[in-house]
Amino acid sequence: MKSYPNLSRLILIIDILKRNRLTKAKLKDRLENFDVYVSEKTLQRDFNIIKDLGYDLILNNSYELSIENDITHEIDILNKVKDQMNSNGLHQFITDENTLQTPPTISSGILPTILKSITNRLSISFVYQSFNSNHKSSRHVAPLVLKEYNGQWHLLAFELYSDDPIAKVFGCDRINSLSTQEQFEINLIDKNKQKIIDFKNTLGASMPLSEWEPSKPYFKAPTTETIIIEVKDNYLPYLKNNPIHYSQHISNEKEGEFTKVHFKLIPNLELIKFILAQQGDIKIIEPVNLKKFIREYYKNLISDIT
């Protein structure tokens, strides 16, 4: 797996090439306007990493470079960390190709440190506070995937040197005293490949409906499905500007005041919360088992409290 040479420089190159078609020489000139100076070799290495992240780096007949791509999980997370950096001045903490200063809050140090550790395949250690108590414990993990939903950041990581060596989810707001450690074996990524895919394909960190007792009759396994909803015109602009998942696709299919929006997701509790919170502005179309479960379960729930 390739390593990040400099997170702030990569983000700058991506931003420039998403807005412009430039030759390498003109790109270097543009970077120098931001006091960023790179050699030809370093720039080519940056291009390779950008491609590894899933960006579609285009070179046209005039030798001009640009970025045109569909969103992947990695691109989505890089953009969200970038937004955090821009809004909180995190760029001041990224100092050079080897050094990342670590301020004490989640918004100013933890996210870019975790992101660089994932990309460089470095294990991390931290003190973790339990959600339901003040209990704190020391953890040493191999970070696998970073994810954000609804303002909450979560990390899927494999616990190293543990009596229970499995991939677990950690809330980033409960991580303290974070530090990078030694490089971990790449086979940990291969062993946890399905968990990584499933983690990317769920909203937030709540359990799949196949593991929740009330919904088990409707969902046999945590399978990624095509979710189709219809969104009312007044809510659609919000969803365009604030996509809930990188797989979100707003179609041209329209019926009255509603437009069809597609996702590739494992149905879970967060998905149901999202649908119910926008009651009247969102209709669930597919899959049928999700539509049927919401109708039956919440009809019974409402009758119990009224």
Steps between C-alpha positions, in 0.01 A plus 500: 500500500634843408565766764387860526798728446317817605125510561457874457686497164290211368180679595621818328589314178163325499313829552694671219454217247129462577454864393757534219670322209871568535829372365754381757695823460192717558398283795843553658460876443160490666642308797779754535233770540419317825873478592502130416811392306536146365733315268384308192562173685298609805213622281486166317492318835209721606315414178544127569360537852207706372421217256530242782238697694254445215518834321475491121806701392452596133776600258361645175664541158638839603681336795265675742405327823161506671301293748161361408359221709214329673513513879656203683514448876867606508431819302201581719703465821796697362261782406340496845835508678598782264185691601589449866850627429371808318242585764729446798835611361645149511740582218720675756565167671622320187858618486704287261523161336579318822350705782144547616452701819212369706282751686271353766154517336330276245455787255863606507716190516338160523339479157805581283722282720264203458467565127877507451538187715248311287674602181850433632382173662622610843352363820380752757460500877255708703298524819134418437205600716196270505171646376287410802755556777810690601711188457817561296726240342819499294464368146754404234333451162551473125275774353301375200228752404399848612137606454275799568121521521286779636799672661620186678834340408567128547805281449497132410819349639648159578612461860861383528637296792145448632324201656216583258684568170218621274417814304306747716342843456628794707338842538768756415363748754596255776861453383772679698881493523530377142842406363627313196698177544657232282376390158248215506477200268303552179331160546287656775329702227439187290367306801252778580406581140129420538473693826662798330252484210203463736620790718528727196153398383308589817387834636663583831597222737168340597442128447360356175130419512590132453651508853218695670245265654178677383615511136665157473196338329533756218880501458698174494853638451685835493482537121569814301177588321375762257297744709259718303316788662288779358590848624269801494609811308535714814746252661696403188735806497606419857577140404698619196717724717524253789516144358454241772723240332760493223277261298216753486373552144223748418324374188302683233193288582228730628139444599306809602690676780731202560836395350653153533832476686708180505752366756707184543466424870461227760168583669556597864342704777660826384338458159159457661557806720590705193186392313265558795656836594399640161147363514294661225810602302627146437324182382670160507459312168748211515590249630156363574610328825624832642177674402293217652700492825475877557126491435429205730742572785428868538126451459514267801727740689265794445201293616693415820554864596166653395 
